[in-house]
Amino acid sequence: MFVRDLYKLPVGAPFSGYFVIEHVEIKRHRTGEPFLRLVLSDKTGTFTALWWKPPKDADLSIFRKGDVVFISGSIEYFNGQLQPKLSEIRVASPGEYNPQKFICETKFPIEEQFTVLLEIIDSVENPYLKRLLESFFYDDKFVEKFLKTPAGKTIHHACIGGLLEHTLGVVEICETVSRRYKSIDRDLLITAAILHDVGKVHEYSVGISIDRTTEGILLGHLYMSCEMVAFKIAEIPDFPKSLKTKLLHCILSHHGEYEHGSPKKPKTLEAVTLAYADALDSRVKGFEEFVERELGSGKGWTKRHFAFEVPIFFDGEIKYGEEDGKEESSNL
């Protein structure tokens, strides 16, 4: 039973399954009796659940963020949001559940995608930018982290290998745009696209679920990406100062708007192109992931998407090229 399956059940229907705790609170009824409010998730979504009437001798303090729990209860909604009432909850033992239920892997072959990325790096002609890229992607320890890192926690590419998938998606969009608009410095744009999110290797940690690290919360990946790139540049003799400035500006401004967490707005042609390419890849992928969570393999309308601020209609088929047809067991 996945989170997305719960939305298909009628009000009052019984259900059970394994989910990971994202947030937990001990609250109290007006009578003073305690109850539990939890935010639970798996790789298909998140929902709030209430354990209204725990046994009087139940120790509610044993439930912690990151625990995998087995729950059973009945489907309820509150203010239009799924909010089941639980009749049972217990911490699950590791052998009871399949960890793949909670975090997915990119549907694109990681090694093949990485080979494509290396070929693009090899096509960069500027010797300083090529050496910079090689200092990252010829480093086995960095590559090991990079290939396993997600690009997000929930919004887009929230899976193992998601950072590679997103990076290559942004690079391919930038490559297409640079072929059409010859005023763009192609090598600068491609380098910025490849490096724009490298800080995410330190922003996210992957266990039974995806979490942001303390460093990621306090600093954010835009700053950390710039810091990592600046450190590598400092090791390259005679790296042009103006090239460094333009590259760091692309990375620092790639969220486009202040309200999207960008400390600078893009002010160069390459920075503007990168910001739109990043937004396009993340929005399209986020759309696909949201549709999959909401509809599974079905078609029709979803609930309101918080980023697009509207319900979404989809009557097509999500496709992943060679990986189409890979079946995913729901008996998790």
N, C-alpha and C positions, 0 to 999 in steps of 0.2 A: 504494500500500500504506500504510494507516494503522495506527497502533498497535493499534487494536481488531481489525483483521484478523489480526494475528499470533496472537491468542488462539484463532482458529478453525482454525489449522493444527496438524497432528499433530506430535508430537516427531520430530525428524529432517528435517522438511520444509525445503526451501530457500526463501529469501526474499531480497528486496532492496528498497531504498527510500531516501527522503531523510528525515532526522530532524535535529532541532536538539540540540546538546549542552547539557545542564543542569548536568552535573558530570563531571569527568574526573580520573582518577588514574593515574599510572604506578606499578605495583606490581612485585614480583619473585617469581618462583618460588623454591623452595628451592635450586635450582641456581644462582640468581643472575641468570637470564635475565629480562629485563623483559617485562611484558605490560600491556595497557591495560584499565582498568575504567571504563565510561562509563554515565552516566544519560542516556538519550535520550528525546525527546518529540516529539509533534505535538499538534494541537488535540484529539485524541481520547484522549490518555493518555500515560503515562510507563512506561519499563521500563529495567532494567539489562542491559547487554551486556558481554561479555568478548572481547577480542582476544587469545587465548591465545598464538598463535605468529606474531607479526609478523616480517617479514624482518629479518635481523641488521643490515642497513644502514638500517632504517626510523628516521626521526626522530620519535619519539613526542611530542616537546615542541611540535610544530606544532599540535596539537589543543587548542582552547581553548573555554571556556564561551561559548555564543552562536553558535558556528560551525554552519553547516548542513553535514552530511556525507552522502555516499552510502555505504551499507553493504550488504554481502551476507553471508549466513551460513546457519546452520541453527537450527531451533527447539529449544531446550532449556529445562528447568525445574530449579530448585534450591530445595529446601524449599517446594515448591508455588508458587513465584513464577517468572514468565517471566524467563529469563536466557539469551538466545541466544548462541551462539558465532559469532564473526565470522571470515570468511575474507578480507574486504576492507573497508577503510575509507579514504576520502579526503575532503578538504575540497571541497565542491561550489562551482562558480561560480554567481553569481546567476542567469544565464540558464537554468540547468538545471532549476530547480524553480519551482513556483508558490507564492509567499509565503502564499497563502490556506490552504495545507496546515497552517500552523503556528499561526495565530491566527484565530479566527472572529469574526463580527460578529453582534450580536443579531438574532434572526429577526423582531423587531418593527420596523416602520418608525420610524426615529429621529425624523424631523421631526414625524410625527403624534403620537408619544408626548410629544415636547417641547411641542407645542401643548396637549395635555391637561394637562401639568404647569403651563403658564402660566395655563390656565383655573382650575385649583385655587388657584393663588396669587392670582388676581383675586378669588376667593371669600372670602379671609381678610378679616375685618371689623376686627380690631384694627389701628389705624393704624401702631403701632410695628412690629408683626410683619410687616405687609404691606410697609412701607418697607424692613425688613431683607431680606426675600425678594427684593424688587426690586433691592436693591443688589448681589445676587449674579446674578440671572437676567436682568437688563437690562444686564449687563456682557458685551460680546461676547467679550472675551478669556477670561473665566472660562467662559462657555457653550461656546466652542470646545473647551476642555479637557474640560469636564464630559461633553459628548456623546461623546467618544472614549475616555473612561476606563473600564476594566473595574472590576467591583466586587470581584474577587478574582483570585488567580493560578491556583488550581486548584479550590477548594472549591465556589464558586458564582458564577454570572454572570461567568465568566472569558472575556470577549469584549469587543470594541470595542462601546461602547454599553451595556455591562453595568451600569454605575453608574446610568444613566438608567432602565433596565429595573427594577433592584432598588429604586431610590428610589420609582418610581411604584407598584411592587408593595406596598411598605411603606405608602405614603400611602393606597392604596385599602383596605388592610386596616384602617388606623387610621380612615379615614372611615366604614367599615361599623360598627366598634366604637363610635365616638362617636355614631352615630345611635341605637344600641341603649341605650347607657349615658349618660344626660343629665348625670350628675355630672362628666363629663370636660369640661375646657376644650378645646373642639374646635380653636380657632385655635392655641392653644399646642401641642397634639399634632400638628396638621398641619404647623406650622412646624418642629417638632423632627424630624418624619419626613422632610421635604424636605431639611433641613440635616444630618442625623445623620452622613452619610458624605462631606461635601464635602471633607474632608481627603485623601480617596483620590486627588484630582487631583494631589497631591504625593507620595502614597505609592507609586504605580505608574508605571512607564515602559513604553511599548509600542514594540517594535521587531519583530524576527522572532519574539519571544516576549514574554510578560508577565514583568516583573521588578519587585521592590521596590527603591525608591531607598534610598540611604544614610539620608536623612532619614526615610523610612518605616520602616526597620528600627530606627533609634535612638529615634524618637519615637512612631511609630504614628499611625493616622488618628484615633483618639479625641481625643488631645491636639491634633493639628493642626486637626481640625474645630472644637474649642472655641476655639483660638487665632484661627482665621479669623473665627468668628462674633463673638467678643469684640471683635476689631479693627473689624468693621463696626458693631457696636453703639455703640462709642465715637464714631462719626461721626454718630450720630443724636441730636439734642438732646433732653434730658429723657426718654430711654428709662428706664422704671421699673426700679429696681435689683432689686426682687423678681422681676419678669418675667425679667430677665436671668439671675438665679440659677436660677430654675426651668427655663429653657430650656437653660442650660449643664449642669444636672444631668441632664436627659433625654439629652443627647448623650453626656455622660461615662459614663453608666451603661447605655448601650443594649446592651452585651454581656451584661448580666444578672448574671453570676457572676464572682468573682475569677479562677477557673481558666480562664475564657474571655477573659481579658485586660481585664476591666472594673475600673478603679481604684475605682469606687464601685458599690454595689448600688442598684437603683432604689428610691426612697423616696417617690415621689409617684404619684398615679393615672396621670398622663400618662406618667411614666417607665416604670412597670410595663407599660402598654399598648404603648409603643414597643418595649420590650425583647422582648416576646412577638411583636409583629408582625414585627420584624426577624428573629427566630429562625424564625418560620413561613415567611416568604418565602424566606429563605436555605436552609432545610432542604428545602422542597419543590422549589426550583429545583436544589439540589444533588443531590437524588434523581433528578430528570429527567436531568440532565447525566451522572450516573454510569450510569444505565440505558442512555443513548445510547452512551456510551463502551464499555460492556461488551457490550451486546447488539445495537447498531446498530438495525436495524428489526425484530430478532427478539424472541422472548419466552422467558421462563423464569427461571432463577436466575442471579444474578451471583456473583462472588466476595465475600468479606467486605468490607463498607464500613467504613473505619477510623473514621468519625465515629459511625455508627449502631451499630457493633460487631457487626453480624450480616450474613449474606448477604441479598440483596434479591430478592424475587420480583415479577415484573411480567409481566402478560399483556394489558395494554391497548395504547394507542397514544398516543405523545407528540404533543400538538396545540399549534399556535401560531396559532390563529385564521386570519386572512387569509393568513398566510404559509405555511400548510400546502401541501404539494405541491411546494415549491421543491426542485428536485433539486440534489444536490451531487456533483460529479464525483469519483470515486475515483482517477482517473488523474492523480495529482499527485505 
